[in-house]
């Protein structure tokens, strides 16, 4: 493949990034890269070792002992492999969401993961979602989208997602956690969540999934001749 195309989708938790990116990736035949899952894998690994996500020395000491693999099954679903073990299910808890947000603030973690993310984009056409894709990971991405929604709407979506999975959830608690994560992710000194100057902002508060996909498909088609 000569040129690899990349579509960057950034935004806060619960804005609909992964749902939208998965759908579009399937439609376009692109690889979907969920970068949040990579940070979650680091958080889960440290958690198993009993290392606090705020412990700078502990994070620096143990990060080298972690080997992360990203694999895709026949349906294009991303699996996270932690030192040979598939932890794709284990990383999807509210506790790991919070810990991933804290772990992602460490320079050493961001450095290690940066190359991994760029390597995938060098080899494949990708739709990559995260917090710093358009600003740091792929500043030359062909399409840059900033997907957002009101915190209350995002909390309700996350609540319904967890309930559908059979997990326990309390809406006000989820809202508080989302607001805390927004604060941490936007205020960290390295690669904070912010909209790139050349990103297109899409507010999904009043849109359903089909509406968002239609809007983003239109933006993609303007920029990439597929
Ligand atoms: O997208 P997510 O909720 O799975 O991400 C979990 C945490 O990982 C998020 O709160 C911040 C961090 N993260 C990041 O710092 N940079 C990214 N590109 C993706 C996620």
Boltz pocket constraint, residues with backbone or C-beta under 6 A from the ligand:
constraints:
  - pocket:
      binder: B
      contacts: [[A, 13], [A, 35], [A, 36], [A, 37], [A, 39], [A, 40], [A, 96], [A, 97], [A, 100], [A, 101], [A, 104], [A, 105], [A, 129], [A, 130], [A, 131], [A, 132], [A, 133], [A, 181], [A, 185], [A, 191]]
      max_distance: 6.0
